[in-house]
Amino acid sequence: MSNRWKGGFIQAYFDPLTEDPGTMALYGWGNGTLGPLDEAALRRSSPVQIGADVGWDQINASSNSSFSIKLNGTLWSWGISTYGNLGLNTTATSSSPVQVGALTTWSSLKTGYSSNGAAIKTDGTLWMWGQGLYGVNGQGNVIDYSSPVQVGSDTNWRQISNSSGTAVATKTDGTAWSWGLNNSGGLGLNNTISTNSPIQIGSDTDWAILSHGGGEVTGAIKTDGTLWAWGENSNGAVGQNNTFDYSSPVQIGALTNWESISTGALGHIAKKTDGTLWSWGTNNYGGLGQNTTINYSSPVQIGSDTDWQTCSMGNYFSGATKTDGSLYMWGYNIDGRADTLIAVHRSSPVQVGSLTSWVSISLGGSHTLATFNTE
């Protein structure tokens, strides 16, 4: 298993010379009572396979819904759909994956724990659906949409990340854009004015990754490997050793070896090119993996391991995979989202089972999705 740039962010992928991408199965655990896991609609404290299909590629756990793109370019969703956030042209709940339309041209997606979805097609167009609160659907209004609608007419979108009424995205020219809720400066536009259509963040053209979580904070990495953040900073999530909000991007430290980042509820988890894992911001229930519940206002290394592969932060809990395919979880643990139905919160990484074929992981509001190599 290796890393490559896909949709503007580092993603694990299968080496076609040694691995069969058609063996990727989908698993989930945590709070499944509203349908984001499987038809049983139960709380799961350990991974359970979702259906029998293989060939799953990108995965995304949202608030009480789930999304995935298969290797054939089809888009799938399941869970609750109060605002049409499954994109299925209905507000009915689905407890198992349903294909969104019939297209096979979906390329990338990234939706945080919110009530809307977002994805990019192979032609570079950007599409959104679900709750339109604060104008997060980018349509110049606050209307809910129960099926995907195109955001503008541009065909050079590369990566999207949205959560809780805010969206941030990059284009293939390296520019960064944002829209939606902006009470704490989370749009990075040097103001606190919400907007219902995309506006460019500054004039830089070297943005690689943008990540927006459940709070009004955004994390980012540039093509030179530098780390940046902005927005809500009451618990130090902007990484500036203080608790002042920032309405425009500020660099965190001076290092140039940051590789990937995931933003959760006013906190971040990030990986460096040396395989080390780092976290900062809100640390309620030990979600930063520092064996404490103390907030951190600048990045702190999680343990001393140098073999982390992928990472994801959800609503006060985190997870990561290692290069050997093992899977670890920590943080808030009600509903079994970490590793047990007993409400024992974990403040440092704990391995989930003993299997070593996990490929990627995505954490939402109260559940987890992961892909597994069945070969």
C-alpha positions as CSV (number, residue, x, y, z in Angstrom):
1,M,0.0,0.0,0.0
2,S,1.3,3.5,-0.9
3,N,0.3,7.1,-0.9
4,R,-0.6,9.3,-3.9
5,W,-2.2,12.7,-4.6
6,K,-5.8,12.2,-5.4
7,G,-8.3,15.1,-5.5
8,G,-5.7,17.3,-3.9
9,F,-5.0,15.3,-0.8
10,I,-2.9,12.3,0.2
11,Q,-4.9,9.1,0.1
12,A,-4.0,5.5,0.6
13,Y,-4.3,3.3,-2.5
14,F,-3.7,-0.2,-3.7
15,D,-0.6,-1.0,-5.8
16,P,-2.1,-2.8,-8.8
17,L,1.1,-4.9,-9.2
18,T,0.7,-6.5,-5.8
19,E,-2.9,-5.9,-4.6
20,D,-6.4,-6.3,-6.1
21,P,-8.5,-3.1,-5.6
22,G,-11.6,-5.1,-6.0
23,T,-11.1,-6.7,-2.6
24,M,-11.8,-3.5,-0.6
25,A,-14.7,-4.2,1.8
26,L,-16.6,-1.6,3.8
27,Y,-16.9,-1.8,7.6
28,G,-18.6,0.5,10.2
29,W,-19.1,0.8,14.0
30,G,-20.4,3.2,16.6
31,N,-24.0,4.6,16.8
32,G,-26.0,3.0,14.0
33,T,-29.4,3.6,15.5
34,L,-30.3,6.1,12.8
35,G,-29.0,4.0,9.9
36,P,-25.5,5.2,9.1
37,L,-24.0,1.7,9.5
38,D,-26.2,-1.1,8.4
39,E,-29.8,-2.5,8.3
40,A,-29.7,-3.7,11.9
41,A,-29.7,-0.1,13.2
42,L,-27.8,-1.0,16.3
43,R,-24.9,0.5,18.3
44,R,-21.8,-1.5,17.3
45,S,-18.7,-1.6,19.5
46,S,-16.6,-3.5,16.9
47,P,-16.3,-3.4,13.1
48,V,-19.2,-5.0,11.2
49,Q,-19.2,-5.4,7.4
50,I,-21.7,-3.2,5.6
51,G,-23.2,-5.4,2.9
52,A,-21.3,-7.9,0.9
53,D,-20.0,-5.6,-1.8
54,V,-16.3,-5.0,-2.4
55,G,-14.6,-2.4,-4.6
56,W,-15.2,0.5,-2.2
57,D,-12.7,3.3,-2.6
58,Q,-13.3,6.7,-0.8
59,I,-15.4,6.7,2.4
60,N,-16.9,9.5,4.5
61,A,-18.7,9.3,7.8
62,S,-20.9,12.4,8.4
63,S,-23.2,13.3,11.2
64,N,-25.8,10.5,11.0
65,S,-25.2,9.6,7.4
66,S,-22.5,7.9,5.4
67,F,-21.1,8.4,1.9
68,S,-18.7,6.4,-0.4
69,I,-17.4,6.4,-3.9
70,K,-16.7,3.0,-5.4
71,L,-13.8,2.2,-7.7
72,N,-16.2,2.3,-10.6
73,G,-17.0,6.0,-10.0
74,T,-20.4,5.5,-8.5
75,L,-21.6,7.5,-5.5
76,W,-23.4,5.9,-2.6
77,S,-25.1,7.2,0.6
78,W,-27.1,5.9,3.6
79,G,-28.4,7.1,7.0
80,I,-30.8,9.9,7.8
81,S,-31.9,12.4,5.2
82,T,-33.9,15.0,7.0
83,Y,-32.8,17.8,4.7
84,G,-32.2,15.6,1.7
85,N,-28.6,15.2,2.8
86,L,-28.3,11.7,1.2
87,G,-28.8,13.2,-2.3
88,L,-31.4,10.6,-3.2
89,N,-34.2,13.1,-4.0
90,T,-36.0,12.2,-0.8
91,T,-35.9,12.9,2.9
92,A,-36.4,9.2,3.8
93,T,-33.9,7.4,5.9
94,S,-31.9,4.5,4.3
95,S,-30.2,1.9,6.5
96,S,-28.1,0.5,3.7
97,P,-26.1,2.0,0.8
98,V,-28.1,3.4,-2.1
99,Q,-26.6,4.7,-5.3
100,V,-26.9,8.4,-5.9
101,G,-28.1,8.7,-9.5
102,A,-26.6,6.5,-12.2
103,L,-23.4,8.4,-13.0
104,T,-20.0,6.7,-12.9
105,T,-18.0,10.0,-13.0
106,W,-17.6,10.8,-9.3
107,S,-14.1,11.5,-8.3
108,S,-13.7,12.7,-4.7
109,L,-15.8,13.6,-1.6
110,K,-15.3,15.0,1.9
111,T,-18.2,15.8,4.2
112,G,-17.8,16.4,7.9
113,Y,-20.5,15.9,10.5
114,S,-23.1,18.0,8.9
115,S,-26.5,17.7,7.2
116,N,-25.3,18.1,3.6
117,G,-23.0,16.4,1.2
118,A,-20.4,17.4,-1.3
119,A,-18.5,15.7,-4.1
120,I,-16.4,16.5,-7.2
121,K,-16.7,14.8,-10.6
122,T,-14.0,13.7,-13.0
123,D,-14.7,16.7,-15.1
124,G,-13.7,19.0,-12.2
125,T,-17.3,20.2,-11.4
126,L,-18.4,20.6,-7.8
127,W,-21.7,19.4,-6.5
128,M,-23.5,19.8,-3.2
129,W,-26.8,18.8,-1.6
130,G,-28.7,18.7,1.7
131,Q,-29.4,21.4,4.2
132,G,-28.7,24.9,2.8
133,L,-28.3,26.7,6.1
134,Y,-25.9,29.6,5.9
135,G,-25.7,29.1,2.1
136,V,-23.3,26.1,2.4
137,N,-24.6,24.6,-0.8
138,G,-23.1,27.5,-2.7
139,Q,-26.2,28.3,-4.6
140,G,-26.6,31.9,-3.6
141,N,-29.4,31.0,-1.2
142,V,-30.2,29.0,1.9
143,I,-32.4,26.4,0.2
144,D,-32.2,22.7,1.0
145,Y,-31.5,20.4,-2.0
146,S,-32.4,16.7,-1.9
147,S,-30.2,15.8,-4.9
148,P,-26.8,17.1,-6.1
149,V,-26.7,20.6,-7.6
150,Q,-23.7,22.1,-9.3
151,V,-21.8,24.9,-7.6
152,G,-21.2,27.5,-10.2
153,S,-19.8,26.5,-13.6
154,D,-16.1,26.1,-12.9
155,T,-14.5,22.8,-14.0
156,N,-11.2,23.0,-12.0
157,W,-12.3,22.0,-8.5
158,R,-9.8,19.6,-6.9
159,Q,-10.7,19.1,-3.2
160,I,-13.7,19.9,-1.0
161,S,-14.2,19.7,2.8
162,N,-17.4,20.9,4.5
163,S,-19.0,20.6,7.9
164,S,-21.6,22.4,10.1
165,G,-22.6,25.0,7.6
166,T,-19.2,25.8,6.2
167,A,-17.3,24.6,3.1
168,V,-13.7,25.1,2.0
169,A,-12.2,23.9,-1.3
170,T,-9.2,24.1,-3.5
171,K,-8.9,24.3,-7.3
172,T,-6.4,22.8,-9.6
173,D,-4.6,26.2,-9.9
174,G,-3.8,26.0,-6.2
175,T,-6.3,28.6,-5.1
176,A,-8.4,28.2,-2.0
177,W,-12.1,29.1,-1.7
178,S,-14.7,29.1,1.1
179,W,-18.4,29.8,1.7
180,G,-21.1,29.4,4.4
181,L,-21.0,30.1,8.1
182,N,-18.4,32.6,9.2
183,N,-19.1,33.8,12.7
184,S,-15.6,33.1,14.0
185,G,-13.6,33.7,10.8
186,G,-13.6,30.1,9.7
187,L,-13.8,31.1,6.1
188,G,-10.4,32.8,6.2
189,L,-11.7,35.9,4.4
190,N,-10.4,38.4,7.0
191,N,-13.9,39.0,8.2
192,T,-16.8,37.4,10.0
193,I,-19.4,37.8,7.3
194,S,-21.1,34.6,6.1
195,T,-21.5,34.1,2.3
196,N,-23.7,31.8,0.2
197,S,-21.3,31.4,-2.7
198,P,-17.6,30.6,-3.1
199,I,-15.1,33.5,-2.4
200,Q,-11.3,33.1,-2.9
201,I,-9.2,33.0,0.3
202,G,-6.4,35.6,-0.3
203,S,-4.4,35.3,-3.5
204,D,-2.0,32.4,-2.8
205,T,-1.9,29.6,-5.4
206,D,0.0,26.9,-3.4
207,W,-2.8,25.4,-1.3
208,A,-2.8,21.6,-1.3
209,I,-5.2,20.4,1.4
210,L,-8.0,22.2,3.3
211,S,-9.9,20.5,6.2
212,H,-12.9,21.8,8.0
213,G,-14.4,20.1,11.0
214,G,-17.4,20.4,13.3
215,G,-16.4,23.7,14.8
216,E,-15.6,26.9,13.0
217,V,-12.0,26.1,12.4
218,T,-10.1,25.2,9.2
219,G,-6.7,23.5,8.9
220,A,-4.6,23.4,5.8
221,I,-1.3,22.3,4.2
222,K,0.4,24.0,1.3
223,T,2.4,22.4,-1.5
224,D,5.6,23.3,0.3
225,G,4.6,21.1,3.3
226,T,3.8,24.1,5.7
227,L,0.9,23.9,8.1
228,W,-1.8,26.6,8.4
229,A,-5.1,27.2,10.3
230,W,-7.7,29.8,11.0
231,G,-11.1,30.4,12.6
232,E,-12.4,29.5,16.1
233,N,-9.5,29.3,18.5
234,S,-11.1,29.3,22.0
235,N,-9.3,26.0,22.7
236,G,-6.1,26.5,20.7
237,A,-7.2,24.8,17.5
238,V,-5.4,27.4,15.3
239,G,-2.1,26.3,16.9
240,Q,-0.7,29.7,17.7
241,N,-0.1,29.1,21.5
242,N,-3.0,31.4,22.3
243,T,-6.8,31.4,22.2
244,F,-7.5,34.3,19.9
245,D,-9.7,33.8,16.8
246,Y,-8.1,34.3,13.4
247,S,-10.1,35.3,10.4
248,S,-7.3,34.7,7.9
249,P,-4.7,31.9,7.5
250,V,-1.8,31.8,9.8
251,Q,1.2,29.4,9.6
252,I,1.7,27.0,12.5
253,G,5.4,26.8,13.2
254,A,8.0,26.7,10.5
255,L,8.3,23.1,9.5
256,T,7.8,21.9,5.9
257,N,7.2,18.2,6.3
258,W,3.4,18.1,7.0
259,E,1.6,15.6,4.8
260,S,-2.0,15.2,5.8
261,I,-4.5,16.7,8.2
262,S,-8.0,16.0,9.5
263,T,-10.1,18.5,11.5
264,G,-12.7,17.6,14.1
265,A,-14.6,19.4,16.8
266,L,-12.3,22.4,17.3
267,G,-9.2,20.2,17.0
268,H,-6.9,18.7,14.4
269,I,-4.9,15.5,13.9
270,A,-2.1,15.6,11.3
271,K,0.7,13.4,9.9
272,K,4.2,14.3,8.9
273,T,6.2,12.7,6.1
274,D,8.3,10.9,8.7
275,G,5.2,8.9,9.8
276,T,4.7,10.7,13.1
277,L,1.2,11.7,14.2
278,W,0.4,15.1,15.9
279,S,-2.6,16.7,17.4
280,W,-3.8,20.0,19.0
281,G,-6.9,21.9,20.0
282,T,-9.8,20.7,22.0
283,N,-9.0,17.6,24.1
284,N,-12.3,16.7,25.7
285,Y,-12.4,13.0,26.5
286,G,-8.8,12.5,25.4
287,G,-9.6,12.9,21.7
288,L,-6.1,14.2,21.0
289,G,-4.5,11.0,22.1
290,Q,-2.1,12.7,24.6
291,N,-3.0,10.5,27.6
292,T,-4.6,13.6,29.1
293,T,-7.7,15.7,28.7
294,I,-5.8,19.0,28.5
295,N,-6.3,21.3,25.5
296,Y,-3.2,22.0,23.4
297,S,-2.7,25.3,21.5
298,S,0.1,24.0,19.3
299,P,0.9,20.5,17.7
300,V,2.0,17.8,20.1
301,Q,3.3,14.4,18.9
302,I,1.1,11.4,19.7
303,G,3.4,8.8,21.2
304,S,6.7,8.1,19.5
305,D,5.7,5.8,16.6
306,T,6.8,6.6,13.1
307,D,4.6,4.2,11.1
308,W,1.2,6.0,10.9
309,Q,-0.5,5.8,7.5
310,T,-3.9,7.6,7.5
311,C,-5.7,9.5,10.2
312,S,-9.2,11.0,10.9
313,M,-10.7,13.1,13.6
314,G,-14.5,13.1,14.4
315,N,-16.6,14.5,17.1
316,Y,-14.2,14.4,20.1
317,F,-12.7,11.1,19.0
318,S,-9.9,10.1,16.6
319,G,-8.6,7.1,14.6
320,A,-5.7,6.1,12.5
321,T,-4.2,3.2,10.6
322,K,-0.5,2.2,10.5
323,T,1.6,1.0,7.6
324,D,1.2,-2.6,8.7
325,G,-2.6,-2.3,8.3
326,S,-3.4,-2.2,12.0
327,L,-6.2,0.2,13.2
328,Y,-6.2,2.4,16.4
329,M,-8.9,4.5,18.0
330,W,-9.2,6.9,21.0
331,G,-11.3,9.7,22.6
332,Y,-15.0,9.9,23.3
333,N,-16.4,6.4,23.5
334,I,-20.2,6.4,24.1
335,D,-22.1,4.4,21.5
336,G,-19.0,2.2,20.8
337,R,-17.4,4.6,18.5
338,A,-13.9,3.8,19.8
339,D,-13.9,0.2,20.9
340,T,-16.6,-0.7,23.5
341,L,-20.2,0.0,24.4
342,I,-19.0,0.8,27.9
343,A,-18.6,4.6,28.3
344,V,-14.8,4.3,28.9
345,H,-13.1,7.2,27.1
346,R,-9.6,6.5,25.7
347,S,-7.0,9.3,26.0
348,S,-4.3,7.4,24.0
349,P,-4.4,5.1,21.0
350,V,-5.9,1.6,21.5
351,Q,-5.7,-1.0,18.8
352,V,-9.1,-2.2,17.4
353,G,-8.9,-6.0,17.3
354,S,-5.8,-7.6,15.9
355,L,-6.4,-7.5,12.1
356,T,-3.8,-5.9,9.9
357,S,-5.6,-5.3,6.6
358,W,-7.2,-1.9,7.3
359,V,-6.6,0.6,4.5
360,S,-8.4,3.9,5.3
361,I,-10.7,5.3,8.0
362,S,-13.3,8.1,8.3
363,L,-14.8,9.4,11.6
364,G,-18.1,11.3,11.8
365,G,-20.4,12.6,14.5
366,S,-20.8,9.3,16.4
367,H,-19.8,6.5,14.0
368,T,-16.7,5.3,12.1
369,L,-16.3,3.9,8.6
370,A,-13.2,2.0,7.4
371,T,-12.1,0.0,4.3
372,F,-10.6,-3.4,4.7
373,N,-8.5,-5.5,2.2
374,T,-10.2,-8.9,2.2
375,E,-7.5,-10.6,0.1
